[in-house]
Amino acid sequence: MSTFIEEFEQILEGDWKGGSIAGKRPTADEMIRCTQALMTRQCIYASSPGLGRTYELIKAYSSYFEVYFACMGYRLTVSPRDQMVALSVPQDQTRYDAAYQRLSKEQTVVLLALRLMWEEGVNNQDVQEGGIVETTTGDLIDRIKSVTQASPPDERPLLDTLRHFQRNGVVRVGERDRVERVSPLMIMPGVNVVAPDSFIEDLKLWLAAPEPGKPKAPEPEPIAIKQVEPLETVVANNDEMPDVDLESLFESETKDD
């Protein structure tokens, strides 16, 4: 007796009415990989190394995956223009399965700077194919200075943070230029999924919060940064900003990267 749901089997047998893919039909293992990869990565692109087929399958059978993830409380986004499929957590829903990961203040500021730089690139039509905005770590450091009016993070922790977000499809880090001492960056359109407008507005208030002893601005609403287990990300407040080490969660992914 099959343990798969009826719609899943229809796709495997070529009887699914909600869409199809040209060429070879997907196998059960490929369909399972699609759900696992999207839960882990959050944002997948046609150009994601080793995940091109996964992107094509999710796009082709998007009506199936949309219902599948909706049953888990997630929203599937398919953007042919950006060649991206992504999962987001609706901000207006109560979560019962969420384990929380706190970003450090430095990680939070980097995410904000990336989001603002991507938005400016799009508004200025300085965007490459697939919704990618190209920049460098030098430009990112300048933006962090302007946002925080404080010293930016050192290069090594900054690169660690960028690689952390790279796993979620937010940014891609290129090889460091030893002469210029900067690394090229590609800010991916997934940054708009991981850090939506509502979060950015709350975060701006949070960064502008008064000094200790004075009334604080409200904390930002949670944003969804998915890990190996479904996680919702919340930002620590000004008095509690613990650093977290989640590298062990990504050991299997690092091999793929």
Secondary structure, 3 states (H helix, E strand, C coil): CCCCCHHHHHHHHCCCCCCCCCCCCCCHHHHHHHHHHHHHHCEEECCCCCCHHHHHHHHHCHHHHHHHHHCCCCEEEEECCCCEEEEECCCCCCCCCCEEEEECHHHHHHHHHHHHHHHHHHHCCCCECCCEEEEEHHHHHHHHHHHHCCCCCCHHHHHHHHHHHHCCCCEEECCCECCCCECEEEECCCHHHHCCHHHHHHHHHHHCCCCCCCCCCCCCCCECCCCCCCEEEEECCCCCCCCCCCHHHHHHHHHHC
